[in-house]
Amino acid sequence: MAFKTLKTRHDAISLDALGKDIAARRAVAGTIDVPRNAGTRRTPAKRALLAQISKTGGSW
């Protein structure tokens, strides 16, 4: 046990159980469409980086 003085109200869950819980919640919520950032406040360095990525055919 990493923290001998830590007191919690809940038992620890496994990563497998956590994954199943997340999958079930996503199934109930359905597809959520999150709009992309408009990019109106990008720094010049970020704009240059994205331009170079586009030139190489990449898509960030």
N, CA, C, O and CB atoms as a CASP TS submission, in Angstrom:
PFRMAT TS
TARGET T0000
AUTHOR 0000-0000-0000
METHOD Language model
MODEL 1
PARENT N/A
ATOM      1  N   MET     1       0.843  -1.170   0.000  1.00  0.00           N
ATOM      2  CA  MET     1       0.000   0.000   0.000  1.00  0.00           C
ATOM      3  C   MET     1       0.887   1.232   0.000  1.00  0.00           C
ATOM      4  O   MET     1       1.808   1.347   0.809  1.00  0.00           O
ATOM      5  CB  MET     1      -0.958  -0.002   1.210  1.00  0.00           C
ATOM      6  N   ALA     2       0.606   2.149  -0.911  1.00  0.00           N
ATOM      7  CA  ALA     2       1.458   3.315  -1.070  1.00  0.00           C
ATOM      8  C   ALA     2       1.269   4.325   0.062  1.00  0.00           C
ATOM      9  O   ALA     2       2.242   4.890   0.561  1.00  0.00           O
ATOM     10  CB  ALA     2       1.182   3.975  -2.404  1.00  0.00           C
ATOM     11  N   PHE     3       0.028   4.552   0.463  1.00  0.00           N
ATOM     12  CA  PHE     3      -0.249   5.539   1.490  1.00  0.00           C
ATOM     13  C   PHE     3      -0.862   4.833   2.704  1.00  0.00           C
ATOM     14  O   PHE     3      -2.019   4.415   2.672  1.00  0.00           O
ATOM     15  CB  PHE     3      -1.197   6.651   0.950  1.00  0.00           C
ATOM     16  N   LYS     4      -0.097   4.712   3.739  1.00  0.00           N
ATOM     17  CA  LYS     4      -0.586   4.002   4.922  1.00  0.00           C
ATOM     18  C   LYS     4      -1.607   4.819   5.698  1.00  0.00           C
ATOM     19  O   LYS     4      -2.410   4.252   6.440  1.00  0.00           O
ATOM     20  CB  LYS     4       0.572   3.640   5.829  1.00  0.00           C
ATOM     21  N   THR     5      -1.593   6.133   5.543  1.00  0.00           N
ATOM     22  CA  THR     5      -2.513   6.973   6.298  1.00  0.00           C
ATOM     23  C   THR     5      -3.742   7.387   5.487  1.00  0.00           C
ATOM     24  O   THR     5      -4.625   8.070   6.007  1.00  0.00           O
ATOM     25  CB  THR     5      -1.793   8.202   6.785  1.00  0.00           C
ATOM     26  N   LEU     6      -3.805   6.975   4.207  1.00  0.00           N
ATOM     27  CA  LEU     6      -4.922   7.362   3.355  1.00  0.00           C
ATOM     28  C   LEU     6      -6.176   6.579   3.738  1.00  0.00           C
ATOM     29  O   LEU     6      -6.160   5.349   3.786  1.00  0.00           O
ATOM     30  CB  LEU     6      -4.577   7.135   1.871  1.00  0.00           C
ATOM     31  N   LYS     7      -7.236   7.287   4.002  1.00  0.00           N
ATOM     32  CA  LYS     7      -8.515   6.667   4.331  1.00  0.00           C
ATOM     33  C   LYS     7      -9.518   7.042   3.245  1.00  0.00           C
ATOM     34  O   LYS     7      -9.768   8.226   3.018  1.00  0.00           O
ATOM     35  CB  LYS     7      -9.019   7.114   5.746  1.00  0.00           C
ATOM     36  N   THR     8     -10.089   6.060   2.581  1.00  0.00           N
ATOM     37  CA  THR     8     -11.081   6.307   1.546  1.00  0.00           C
ATOM     38  C   THR     8     -12.385   5.629   1.915  1.00  0.00           C
ATOM     39  O   THR     8     -12.418   4.699   2.721  1.00  0.00           O
ATOM     40  CB  THR     8     -10.584   5.816   0.178  1.00  0.00           C
ATOM     41  N   ARG     9     -13.459   6.113   1.307  1.00  0.00           N
ATOM     42  CA  ARG     9     -14.771   5.528   1.555  1.00  0.00           C
ATOM     43  C   ARG     9     -15.076   4.396   0.582  1.00  0.00           C
ATOM     44  O   ARG     9     -15.987   3.601   0.815  1.00  0.00           O
ATOM     45  CB  ARG     9     -15.846   6.596   1.461  1.00  0.00           C
ATOM     46  N   HIS    10     -14.317   4.322  -0.507  1.00  0.00           N
ATOM     47  CA  HIS    10     -14.595   3.344  -1.548  1.00  0.00           C
ATOM     48  C   HIS    10     -13.422   2.388  -1.702  1.00  0.00           C
ATOM     49  O   HIS    10     -12.271   2.751  -1.459  1.00  0.00           O
ATOM     50  CB  HIS    10     -14.894   4.041  -2.879  1.00  0.00           C
ATOM     51  N   ASP    11     -13.732   1.161  -2.109  1.00  0.00           N
ATOM     52  CA  ASP    11     -12.685   0.201  -2.408  1.00  0.00           C
ATOM     53  C   ASP    11     -12.088   0.527  -3.772  1.00  0.00           C
ATOM     54  O   ASP    11     -12.756   1.118  -4.620  1.00  0.00           O
ATOM     55  CB  ASP    11     -13.232  -1.250  -2.374  1.00  0.00           C
ATOM     56  N   ALA    12     -10.858   0.149  -3.978  1.00  0.00           N
ATOM     57  CA  ALA    12     -10.202   0.363  -5.267  1.00  0.00           C
ATOM     58  C   ALA    12     -10.853  -0.539  -6.315  1.00  0.00           C
ATOM     59  O   ALA    12     -11.298  -1.644  -6.003  1.00  0.00           O
ATOM     60  CB  ALA    12      -8.669   0.083  -5.170  1.00  0.00           C
ATOM     61  N   ILE    13     -10.903  -0.057  -7.563  1.00  0.00           N
ATOM     62  CA  ILE    13     -11.443  -0.872  -8.649  1.00  0.00           C
ATOM     63  C   ILE    13     -10.326  -1.170  -9.633  1.00  0.00           C
ATOM     64  O   ILE    13      -9.342  -0.436  -9.712  1.00  0.00           O
ATOM     65  CB  ILE    13     -12.632  -0.158  -9.358  1.00  0.00           C
ATOM     66  N   SER    14     -10.486  -2.253 -10.383  1.00  0.00           N
ATOM     67  CA  SER    14      -9.462  -2.627 -11.357  1.00  0.00           C
ATOM     68  C   SER    14      -9.625  -1.789 -12.616  1.00  0.00           C
ATOM     69  O   SER    14     -10.676  -1.194 -12.848  1.00  0.00           O
ATOM     70  CB  SER    14      -9.542  -4.137 -11.694  1.00  0.00           C
ATOM     71  N   LEU    15      -8.577  -1.751 -13.421  1.00  0.00           N
ATOM     72  CA  LEU    15      -8.648  -1.021 -14.682  1.00  0.00           C
ATOM     73  C   LEU    15      -9.664  -1.660 -15.621  1.00  0.00           C
ATOM     74  O   LEU    15     -10.311  -0.968 -16.406  1.00  0.00           O
ATOM     75  CB  LEU    15      -7.270  -0.969 -15.349  1.00  0.00           C
ATOM     76  N   ASP    16      -9.802  -2.980 -15.540  1.00  0.00           N
ATOM     77  CA  ASP    16     -10.789  -3.673 -16.363  1.00  0.00           C
ATOM     78  C   ASP    16     -12.200  -3.225 -15.997  1.00  0.00           C
ATOM     79  O   ASP    16     -13.016  -2.959 -16.879  1.00  0.00           O
ATOM     80  CB  ASP    16     -10.655  -5.195 -16.200  1.00  0.00           C
ATOM     81  N   ALA    17     -12.484  -3.143 -14.713  1.00  0.00           N
ATOM     82  CA  ALA    17     -13.800  -2.690 -14.267  1.00  0.00           C
ATOM     83  C   ALA    17     -14.034  -1.230 -14.651  1.00  0.00           C
ATOM     84  O   ALA    17     -15.140  -0.856 -15.040  1.00  0.00           O
ATOM     85  CB  ALA    17     -13.940  -2.867 -12.748  1.00  0.00           C
ATOM     86  N   LEU    18     -13.002  -0.417 -14.543  1.00  0.00           N
ATOM     87  CA  LEU    18     -13.120   0.988 -14.929  1.00  0.00           C
ATOM     88  C   LEU    18     -13.423   1.110 -16.417  1.00  0.00           C
ATOM     89  O   LEU    18     -14.280   1.901 -16.812  1.00  0.00           O
ATOM     90  CB  LEU    18     -11.832   1.754 -14.584  1.00  0.00           C
ATOM     91  N   GLY    19     -12.729   0.336 -17.245  1.00  0.00           N
ATOM     92  CA  GLY    19     -12.963   0.357 -18.684  1.00  0.00           C
ATOM     93  C   GLY    19     -14.384  -0.048 -19.034  1.00  0.00           C
ATOM     94  O   GLY    19     -15.007   0.559 -19.906  1.00  0.00           O
ATOM     95  N   LYS    20     -14.898  -1.063 -18.366  1.00  0.00           N
ATOM     96  CA  LYS    20     -16.273  -1.502 -18.617  1.00  0.00           C
ATOM     97  C   LYS    20     -17.270  -0.433 -18.193  1.00  0.00           C
ATOM     98  O   LYS    20     -18.277  -0.218 -18.868  1.00  0.00           O
ATOM     99  CB  LYS    20     -16.562  -2.814 -17.879  1.00  0.00           C
ATOM    100  N   ASP    21     -16.996   0.230 -17.091  1.00  0.00           N
ATOM    101  CA  ASP    21     -17.881   1.288 -16.616  1.00  0.00           C
ATOM    102  C   ASP    21     -17.900   2.465 -17.596  1.00  0.00           C
ATOM    103  O   ASP    21     -18.962   3.014 -17.889  1.00  0.00           O
ATOM    104  CB  ASP    21     -17.443   1.762 -15.222  1.00  0.00           C
ATOM    105  N   ILE    22     -16.739   2.844 -18.093  1.00  0.00           N
ATOM    106  CA  ILE    22     -16.651   3.945 -19.054  1.00  0.00           C
ATOM    107  C   ILE    22     -17.369   3.575 -20.352  1.00  0.00           C
ATOM    108  O   ILE    22     -18.085   4.400 -20.920  1.00  0.00           O
ATOM    109  CB  ILE    22     -15.173   4.302 -19.340  1.00  0.00           C
ATOM    110  N   ALA    23     -17.183   2.338 -20.824  1.00  0.00           N
ATOM    111  CA  ALA    23     -17.846   1.892 -22.050  1.00  0.00           C
ATOM    112  C   ALA    23     -19.361   1.926 -21.888  1.00  0.00           C
ATOM    113  O   ALA    23     -20.073   2.317 -22.813  1.00  0.00           O
ATOM    114  CB  ALA    23     -17.386   0.476 -22.428  1.00  0.00           C
ATOM    115  N   ALA    24     -19.855   1.525 -20.734  1.00  0.00           N
ATOM    116  CA  ALA    24     -21.301   1.544 -20.481  1.00  0.00           C
ATOM    117  C   ALA    24     -21.827   2.976 -20.457  1.00  0.00           C
ATOM    118  O   ALA    24     -22.897   3.249 -21.000  1.00  0.00           O
ATOM    119  CB  ALA    24     -21.626   0.837 -19.150  1.00  0.00           C
ATOM    120  N   ARG    25     -21.093   3.885 -19.839  1.00  0.00           N
ATOM    121  CA  ARG    25     -21.519   5.284 -19.789  1.00  0.00           C
ATOM    122  C   ARG    25     -21.529   5.911 -21.190  1.00  0.00           C
ATOM    123  O   ARG    25     -22.425   6.686 -21.522  1.00  0.00           O
ATOM    124  CB  ARG    25     -20.596   6.087 -18.857  1.00  0.00           C
ATOM    125  N   ARG    26     -20.527   5.569 -22.002  1.00  0.00           N
ATOM    126  CA  ARG    26     -20.483   6.093 -23.370  1.00  0.00           C
ATOM    127  C   ARG    26     -21.638   5.553 -24.196  1.00  0.00           C
ATOM    128  O   ARG    26     -22.193   6.270 -25.028  1.00  0.00           O
ATOM    129  CB  ARG    26     -19.149   5.741 -24.039  1.00  0.00           C
ATOM    130  N   ALA    27     -22.008   4.293 -23.974  1.00  0.00           N
ATOM    131  CA  ALA    27     -23.130   3.704 -24.706  1.00  0.00           C
ATOM    132  C   ALA    27     -24.430   4.417 -24.353  1.00  0.00           C
ATOM    133  O   ALA    27     -25.274   4.633 -25.224  1.00  0.00           O
ATOM    134  CB  ALA    27     -23.246   2.199 -24.401  1.00  0.00           C
ATOM    135  N   VAL    28     -24.598   4.780 -23.101  1.00  0.00           N
ATOM    136  CA  VAL    28     -25.810   5.480 -22.671  1.00  0.00           C
ATOM    137  C   VAL    28     -25.829   6.904 -23.217  1.00  0.00           C
ATOM    138  O   VAL    28     -26.873   7.386 -23.657  1.00  0.00           O
ATOM    139  CB  VAL    28     -25.908   5.498 -21.134  1.00  0.00           C
ATOM    140  N   ALA    29     -24.687   7.576 -23.191  1.00  0.00           N
ATOM    141  CA  ALA    29     -24.619   8.972 -23.628  1.00  0.00           C
ATOM    142  C   ALA    29     -24.724   9.111 -25.139  1.00  0.00           C
ATOM    143  O   ALA    29     -25.179  10.144 -25.630  1.00  0.00           O
ATOM    144  CB  ALA    29     -23.330   9.603 -23.149  1.00  0.00           C
ATOM    145  N   GLY    30     -24.317   8.105 -25.876  1.00  0.00           N
ATOM    146  CA  GLY    30     -24.347   8.189 -27.334  1.00  0.00           C
ATOM    147  C   GLY    30     -23.160   8.983 -27.853  1.00  0.00           C
ATOM    148  O   GLY    30     -22.225   9.288 -27.112  1.00  0.00           O
ATOM    149  N   THR    31     -23.212   9.308 -29.128  1.00  0.00           N
ATOM    150  CA  THR    31     -22.131  10.052 -29.754  1.00  0.00           C
ATOM    151  C   THR    31     -22.243  11.529 -29.392  1.00  0.00           C
ATOM    152  O   THR    31     -23.294  12.147 -29.560  1.00  0.00           O
ATOM    153  CB  THR    31     -22.152   9.863 -31.285  1.00  0.00           C
ATOM    154  N   ILE    32     -21.153  12.074 -28.898  1.00  0.00           N
ATOM    155  CA  ILE    32     -21.115  13.482 -28.522  1.00  0.00           C
ATOM    156  C   ILE    32     -20.223  14.201 -29.522  1.00  0.00           C
ATOM    157  O   ILE    32     -19.049  13.860 -29.667  1.00  0.00           O
ATOM    158  CB  ILE    32     -20.596  13.675 -27.051  1.00  0.00           C
ATOM    159  N   ASP    33     -20.769  15.187 -30.208  1.00  0.00           N
ATOM    160  CA  ASP    33     -20.015  15.940 -31.198  1.00  0.00           C
ATOM    161  C   ASP    33     -19.462  17.201 -30.544  1.00  0.00           C
ATOM    162  O   ASP    33     -20.207  18.125 -30.218  1.00  0.00           O
ATOM    163  CB  ASP    33     -20.902  16.291 -32.425  1.00  0.00           C
ATOM    164  N   VAL    34     -18.150  17.225 -30.359  1.00  0.00           N
ATOM    165  CA  VAL    34     -17.494  18.376 -29.747  1.00  0.00           C
ATOM    166  C   VAL    34     -16.918  19.240 -30.867  1.00  0.00           C
ATOM    167  O   VAL    34     -16.115  18.748 -31.660  1.00  0.00           O
ATOM    168  CB  VAL    34     -16.373  17.931 -28.737  1.00  0.00           C
ATOM    169  N   PRO    35     -17.304  20.504 -30.954  1.00  0.00           N
ATOM    170  CA  PRO    35     -16.793  21.350 -32.029  1.00  0.00           C
ATOM    171  C   PRO    35     -15.290  21.602 -31.876  1.00  0.00           C
ATOM    172  O   PRO    35     -14.772  21.685 -30.762  1.00  0.00           O
ATOM    173  CB  PRO    35     -17.548  22.681 -32.058  1.00  0.00           C
ATOM    174  N   ARG    36     -14.611  21.721 -33.001  1.00  0.00           N
ATOM    175  CA  ARG    36     -13.182  21.991 -32.979  1.00  0.00           C
ATOM    176  C   ARG    36     -12.923  23.425 -32.579  1.00  0.00           C
ATOM    177  O   ARG    36     -13.786  24.292 -32.716  1.00  0.00           O
ATOM    178  CB  ARG    36     -12.555  21.699 -34.337  1.00  0.00           C
ATOM    179  N   ASN    37     -11.737  23.660 -32.089  1.00  0.00           N
ATOM    180  CA  ASN    37     -11.308  24.997 -31.714  1.00  0.00           C
ATOM    181  C   ASN    37     -11.171  25.853 -32.977  1.00  0.00           C
ATOM    182  O   ASN    37     -10.581  25.409 -33.962  1.00  0.00           O
ATOM    183  CB  ASN    37      -9.969  24.948 -30.925  1.00  0.00           C
ATOM    184  N   ALA    38     -11.705  27.062 -32.954  1.00  0.00           N
ATOM    185  CA  ALA    38     -11.641  27.937 -34.124  1.00  0.00           C
ATOM    186  C   ALA    38     -10.218  28.400 -34.416  1.00  0.00           C
ATOM    187  O   ALA    38      -9.911  28.729 -35.562  1.00  0.00           O
ATOM    188  CB  ALA    38     -12.541  29.143 -33.923  1.00  0.00           C
ATOM    189  N   GLY    39      -9.345  28.434 -33.422  1.00  0.00           N
ATOM    190  CA  GLY    39      -7.953  28.804 -33.623  1.00  0.00           C
ATOM    191  C   GLY    39      -7.719  30.286 -33.810  1.00  0.00           C
ATOM    192  O   GLY    39      -6.739  30.675 -34.445  1.00  0.00           O
ATOM    193  N   THR    40      -8.576  31.109 -33.286  1.00  0.00           N
ATOM    194  CA  THR    40      -8.428  32.550 -33.488  1.00  0.00           C
ATOM    195  C   THR    40      -7.366  33.173 -32.583  1.00  0.00           C
ATOM    196  O   THR    40      -6.964  34.314 -32.812  1.00  0.00           O
ATOM    197  CB  THR    40      -9.751  33.236 -33.255  1.00  0.00           C
ATOM    198  N   ARG    41      -6.910  32.458 -31.574  1.00  0.00           N
ATOM    199  CA  ARG    41      -5.930  33.027 -30.639  1.00  0.00           C
ATOM    200  C   ARG    41      -4.602  32.286 -30.673  1.00  0.00           C
ATOM    201  O   ARG    41      -3.926  32.198 -29.647  1.00  0.00           O
ATOM    202  CB  ARG    41      -6.485  33.008 -29.226  1.00  0.00           C
ATOM    203  N   ARG    42      -4.215  31.755 -31.815  1.00  0.00           N
ATOM    204  CA  ARG    42      -2.963  31.011 -31.922  1.00  0.00           C
ATOM    205  C   ARG    42      -1.775  31.945 -32.002  1.00  0.00           C
ATOM    206  O   ARG    42      -1.857  33.033 -32.571  1.00  0.00           O
ATOM    207  CB  ARG    42      -2.988  30.098 -33.135  1.00  0.00           C
ATOM    208  N   THR    43      -0.674  31.504 -31.426  1.00  0.00           N
ATOM    209  CA  THR    43       0.564  32.281 -31.500  1.00  0.00           C
ATOM    210  C   THR    43       1.181  32.124 -32.886  1.00  0.00           C
ATOM    211  O   THR    43       0.863  31.171 -33.599  1.00  0.00           O
ATOM    212  CB  THR    43       1.567  31.833 -30.399  1.00  0.00           C
ATOM    213  N   PRO    44       2.053  33.039 -33.274  1.00  0.00           N
ATOM    214  CA  PRO    44       2.726  32.899 -34.576  1.00  0.00           C
ATOM    215  C   PRO    44       3.506  31.581 -34.691  1.00  0.00           C
ATOM    216  O   PRO    44       3.561  30.984 -35.766  1.00  0.00           O
ATOM    217  CB  PRO    44       3.677  34.079 -34.802  1.00  0.00           C
ATOM    218  N   ALA    45       4.099  31.137 -33.600  1.00  0.00           N
ATOM    219  CA  ALA    45       4.845  29.882 -33.629  1.00  0.00           C
ATOM    220  C   ALA    45       3.913  28.703 -33.907  1.00  0.00           C
ATOM    221  O   ALA    45       4.263  27.798 -34.665  1.00  0.00           O
ATOM    222  CB  ALA    45       5.589  29.671 -32.301  1.00  0.00           C
ATOM    223  N   LYS    46       2.741  28.713 -33.300  1.00  0.00           N
ATOM    224  CA  LYS    46       1.777  27.639 -33.521  1.00  0.00           C
ATOM    225  C   LYS    46       1.266  27.673 -34.957  1.00  0.00           C
ATOM    226  O   LYS    46       1.093  26.624 -35.578  1.00  0.00           O
ATOM    227  CB  LYS    46       0.603  27.751 -32.532  1.00  0.00           C
ATOM    228  N   ARG    47       1.026  28.862 -35.484  1.00  0.00           N
ATOM    229  CA  ARG    47       0.577  28.985 -36.876  1.00  0.00           C
ATOM    230  C   ARG    47       1.636  28.443 -37.832  1.00  0.00           C
ATOM    231  O   ARG    47       1.304  27.756 -38.798  1.00  0.00           O
ATOM    232  CB  ARG    47       0.258  30.458 -37.215  1.00  0.00           C
ATOM    233  N   ALA    48       2.904  28.745 -37.570  1.00  0.00           N
ATOM    234  CA  ALA    48       3.993  28.260 -38.418  1.00  0.00           C
ATOM    235  C   ALA    48       4.100  26.737 -38.332  1.00  0.00           C
ATOM    236  O   ALA    48       4.311  26.070 -39.345  1.00  0.00           O
ATOM    237  CB  ALA    48       5.331  28.915 -38.011  1.00  0.00           C
ATOM    238  N   LEU    49       3.957  26.198 -37.153  1.00  0.00           N
ATOM    239  CA  LEU    49       4.013  24.753 -36.968  1.00  0.00           C
ATOM    240  C   LEU    49       2.892  24.066 -37.741  1.00  0.00           C
ATOM    241  O   LEU    49       3.132  23.074 -38.429  1.00  0.00           O
ATOM    242  CB  LEU    49       3.924  24.400 -35.478  1.00  0.00           C
ATOM    243  N   LEU    50       1.684  24.582 -37.633  1.00  0.00           N
ATOM    244  CA  LEU    50       0.558  23.988 -38.341  1.00  0.00           C
ATOM    245  C   LEU    50       0.708  24.124 -39.853  1.00  0.00           C
ATOM    246  O   LEU    50       0.280  23.243 -40.599  1.00  0.00           O
ATOM    247  CB  LEU    50      -0.743  24.631 -37.889  1.00  0.00           C
ATOM    248  N   ALA    51       1.313  25.219 -40.310  1.00  0.00           N
ATOM    249  CA  ALA    51       1.559  25.390 -41.742  1.00  0.00           C
ATOM    250  C   ALA    51       2.543  24.340 -42.249  1.00  0.00           C
ATOM    251  O   ALA    51       2.354  23.785 -43.332  1.00  0.00           O
ATOM    252  CB  ALA    51       2.094  26.803 -42.031  1.00  0.00           C
ATOM    253  N   GLN    52       3.586  24.067 -41.477  1.00  0.00           N
ATOM    254  CA  GLN    52       4.566  23.049 -41.871  1.00  0.00           C
ATOM    255  C   GLN    52       3.937  21.664 -41.868  1.00  0.00           C
ATOM    256  O   GLN    52       4.243  20.850 -42.739  1.00  0.00           O
ATOM    257  CB  GLN    52       5.782  23.076 -40.933  1.00  0.00           C
ATOM    258  N   ILE    53       3.084  21.388 -40.929  1.00  0.00           N
ATOM    259  CA  ILE    53       2.390  20.096 -40.882  1.00  0.00           C
ATOM    260  C   ILE    53       1.517  19.935 -42.114  1.00  0.00           C
ATOM    261  O   ILE    53       1.469  18.858 -42.707  1.00  0.00           O
ATOM    262  CB  ILE    53       1.536  19.971 -39.598  1.00  0.00           C
ATOM    263  N   SER    54       0.822  21.007 -42.504  1.00  0.00           N
ATOM    264  CA  SER    54      -0.041  20.961 -43.694  1.00  0.00           C
ATOM    265  C   SER    54       0.783  20.760 -44.956  1.00  0.00           C
ATOM    266  O   SER    54       0.356  20.043 -45.861  1.00  0.00           O
ATOM    267  CB  SER    54      -0.871  22.249 -43.811  1.00  0.00           C
ATOM    268  N   LYS    55       1.949  21.377 -45.033  1.00  0.00           N
ATOM    269  CA  LYS    55       2.806  21.249 -46.218  1.00  0.00           C
ATOM    270  C   LYS    55       3.263  19.804 -46.422  1.00  0.00           C
ATOM    271  O   LYS    55       3.408  19.352 -47.558  1.00  0.00           O
ATOM    272  CB  LYS    55       4.029  22.172 -46.094  1.00  0.00           C
ATOM    273  N   THR    56       3.487  19.088 -45.338  1.00  0.00           N
ATOM    274  CA  THR    56       3.943  17.703 -45.450  1.00  0.00           C
ATOM    275  C   THR    56       2.783  16.739 -45.677  1.00  0.00           C
ATOM    276  O   THR    56       2.983  15.533 -45.822  1.00  0.00           O
ATOM    277  CB  THR    56       4.709  17.301 -44.200  1.00  0.00           C
ATOM    278  N   GLY    57       1.574  17.284 -45.706  1.00  0.00           N
ATOM    279  CA  GLY    57       0.413  16.427 -45.957  1.00  0.00           C
ATOM    280  C   GLY    57      -0.223  15.897 -44.693  1.00  0.00           C
ATOM    281  O   GLY    57      -1.144  15.081 -44.748  1.00  0.00           O
ATOM    282  N   GLY    58       0.260  16.353 -43.562  1.00  0.00           N
ATOM    283  CA  GLY    58      -0.275  15.878 -42.293  1.00  0.00           C
ATOM    284  C   GLY    58      -1.545  16.614 -41.891  1.00  0.00           C
ATOM    285  O   GLY    58      -1.845  17.700 -42.385  1.00  0.00           O
ATOM    286  N   SER    59      -2.263  16.003 -41.002  1.00  0.00           N
ATOM    287  CA  SER    59      -3.473  16.603 -40.477  1.00  0.00           C
ATOM    288  C   SER    59      -3.425  16.463 -38.968  1.00  0.00           C
ATOM    289  O   SER    59      -3.410  15.348 -38.446  1.00  0.00           O
ATOM    290  CB  SER    59      -4.758  15.942 -41.076  1.00  0.00           C
ATOM    291  N   TRP    60      -3.402  17.555 -38.281  1.00  0.00           N
ATOM    292  CA  TRP    60      -3.316  17.500 -36.829  1.00  0.00           C
ATOM    293  C   TRP    60      -4.686  17.303 -36.283  1.00  0.00           C
ATOM    294  O   TRP    60      -4.861  17.226 -35.067  1.00  0.00           O
ATOM    295  CB  TRP    60      -2.675  18.763 -36.245  1.00  0.00           C
TER
END
